[in-house]
């Protein structure tokens, strides 16, 4: 049985509001209600002829002018007012002349100042060798622009590559390295470690048809460890293969199971009774578990402690295999020249 362990803006016009009409106002010089024009300036209503300037109404001849050079018989001009207006015009002319001279003086001064500033700037530049540019270094040679490589750095090593390829999977593989310590804990559930073993004779540590499957797919080594908790014992076996494909075939073709490992305080279990067997793989490793009661009780589908223990040990085996790949990938990434 395989177990399910770790796997890889315009506004609209409102209706009802048309454009408000504007009626024409009566024309300037026209009065509402009258269709005729007002008499022109200098005409009296009801008279068709133009009245001569300075003449008397009703007279057709012009009166002689008592003052030569002046027209009409109107009042005498205000000679004092005319003299004041003339004096005012003369004063404005004098102020315009004075203002124009001042502006001309300011303009000449600005031109002279600009010439002085330009001359000083030219002298400073020639004395100091000119203004240095951003592209020139203190020694006078051009400053090189920074360059960047167009080649992207390689991605970090993938731990799965190291547990899948025997050419990369070079780290020592031992029982104590794969199953360290005297106990293990999974999600707060502690398991005590019992006996351990390692062998290259893969078929010798199996039951049923598993031995033949391991041999056919080129099994190189099997490492086992047993754990116990609250009357439940579980043996986990990790088989090593030459490739990921071989390990996957062994998992798929698995029948029978890994042989339970007693000892180190754990008595025989899963003998002449029903136990829970599971299989899975990670990289070039296939791992198998067999779980049962230490008192020989038959396992049923309702025995949750058995299934929980099998899940925990399967997850533990996967984590240990993956940690092996992660350690080798990290070492390769930190190696000189890599």
Secondary structure, DSSP 8 states (H G I E B T S, - for coil): -B------------TT-----------TT--TT--S----TT--TT--S---TT--TT--S----SSTT--SS-----HHHHHHHHHHHHHHHHHHHHHHHHHHHHHHHHHHHHHHHHHHHHHHHHHHTS---TTB-TTSSB-------SS-------HHHHHHBTTT--S---HHHHS-SSEEEETTEEEEEEEEEEES-GGGGEETTHHHHHHHTT--EEEEEEEEETTEEEEEEEEE-SBHHHHHHHHHH--SEE----BTTB---SSSS--EEEEEEETTEEEEEEEEETT-----TT-HHHHHHHHHHHHHHHHHHHHHHHHHHHHHHHSTT-
